[in-house]
């Protein structure tokens, strides 16, 4: 059976160039990057080269990049570390944070942890489009607001947020601004200067690098309390021996992203649009979730009346097409997607949704196979659903 992978928002395959770059640091160049001998300095040189590669991708300075274990650690460090380090303003009330209800759990659960510490968090609504209004952010800001955290691209519906406008507000009100850019980096242009962010988290395995490594951009002068205690690694901001092979892989992936972005984005958008149009033409009762205009080029989230998303994902997998119901971090949860709930979908609508996310190695043939298989699977599942069959009967009789 020919298999098609359409779950690139969950993780991407490691690019051959990335794997090749990592290989020496798993074998002959195995030194600790903090050691002063030859082996250590070989490793240190590789780490700093990777830092430069990440810098070039997002237009930062090498001193502003901290290597982490991935997007979750980066998001936690940004949210918890920035709030912990923030100095209360004279005459202001307790510290306050502004975020959104569609954040990845790395940020959402960090915000909830702050609430358990009696720090109030305002969640700015997104509406049916999944895009927030900067005016709502402005209304949410208070004199005691110490952090704004708004994701760049949503991992489930792909919507892109107006970060530049929010960045201007953050500067105006002298508030630290963080964005979870895990799903954006490598898919759309990311320039920390243009966006006006102070903190930005990213992950290697979303851009054809290895799992277990990421980076956090920290603008020079931004106060940030480390989450862990230990040595003086990563300029005293992230203790622990650097994951040299992983960091090298992240650097190589960042360099590839810099080279491929201009070609990848329009090609993936064309494939996604063909997939979307084909499904809507072939499947009655299919709908697109989120904003069709303001979204990343590779992501399509759709719902299908009369079909459970989990059943659809499993049935598609049996036919060789891999996709998901949403965030991989939430698989197995009995609760409907918090993102789809936030944009106004009912429980039934949210549970009838799936995410199809394309990547660099997907082809026209992959889209063609998905379009051949998916309508058949939906029809088969609907035939097995008494609720949908009875609804069709009533509609036909009327």
Protein Blocks (a to p, Z undefined) as FASTA:
>chain_A
ZZdddbfkmpccddfklmmmmmmmmmmmmccfkbcbfklmmmmmmmmmmmmmmmmmnopa
fklpccdfbjklmmmmmmmmmmmmpccdehiacddddddfkbcfklmmmmmmmmmnopac
ddddebjnopacfklmmmmpcfklcbdcddfbdcklopacdfklmmmmmmmnopacdddf
klmgopaccdfklnopabdcddfklnopaehiacddddehiacddfbdcdfeehhiagcj
ddfklmmmmmmmmmmmmmmmmmmmmmmmmmmmmmmmmmmmmmghiacedjfklccfkbcc
dddehiafklmmmmmmmnopacdfbjfklgoiabdcfklmmnopafklmmmcccddddfk
bcfklmmmmmmmmmmmmmmmmmmmmklmmmmmmmmmZZ
